[in-house]
Amino acid sequence: MAATAALVAALTLPLSWWLADALGRPAARRFPAPDLATARPLCTGRACQGEEAKATWCSGTSETVARRRTAEGAVFEVLYARACGAARGRMWFSHHGDRLVISLAGDRFSAQDTDPATTGSYHSTPMLATDTPRRITACYLPEDGARVCVPHP
């Protein structure tokens, strides 16, 4: 039975490509996704300022430079993408209304847990351009409770 299914699949896929080409429609072929370890970022340095890490391919090679777990169980961190020359903040296990703010030399970006359906999911800030990610201050501001920062301001 499995051999028959494999044979049918092996014959059907090229036939569907041939039919699509013969009818003048583009074939729906699947190609592998790019390897994120070798993909080049779409921005670097100041061009990354305020951009989303995922959209610019800056999230795949990020390293954690600071991480903290709050007494309530939320976790937040500062991630640095060396290839992009930019850092971002990320929080998870947060609660509805909680915010994460990252800042450096007067620049500031934040992320907020605004949708009850995504409570507990990852929430990332836009990126801050920097070559000194350890100088970034990240503050977790729960809707109810005391703020927690790294490094301490």
CORTA-V820491 format. One record per pair of residues at least 24 apart in sequence whose ideal C-beta (glycine too) atoms are under 7 Angstrom apart, sorted by the first residue. I is the first residue (numbers start at 0). J is the second residue. Records with the same first field share a line. If there is no record, write none. Layout:
BEGIN
I: J + J
END
This chain:
BEGIN
35: 59
40: 82 + 83
42: 83
43: 83 + 84
44: 84 + 128
45: 128
47: 83 + 84 + 85 + 126 + 128
48: 126 + 127 + 128
49: 108 + 125 + 126
50: 125 + 126
51: 125
52: 80 + 87 + 123 + 126
55: 83
57: 83 + 85 + 126
64: 132 + 133
65: 137 + 149
67: 147 + 149
69: 139 + 147
71: 141 + 144
73: 97 + 139
75: 99 + 137 + 139
77: 101 + 132 + 135 + 137
79: 132
84: 128 + 130
85: 126 + 127 + 128 + 129
86: 126 + 127 + 129 + 132 + 135
87: 123 + 124 + 125 + 126
88: 123 + 124 + 137
89: 121 + 122 + 123
90: 122 + 139
91: 119 + 120 + 121
92: 119
93: 118 + 122
94: 118 + 141 + 142
96: 142
97: 139 + 140 + 141 + 142
98: 140
99: 124 + 137 + 139
100: 138 + 140
101: 127 + 135 + 136 + 137
102: 136
103: 127 + 129 + 134 + 135
END
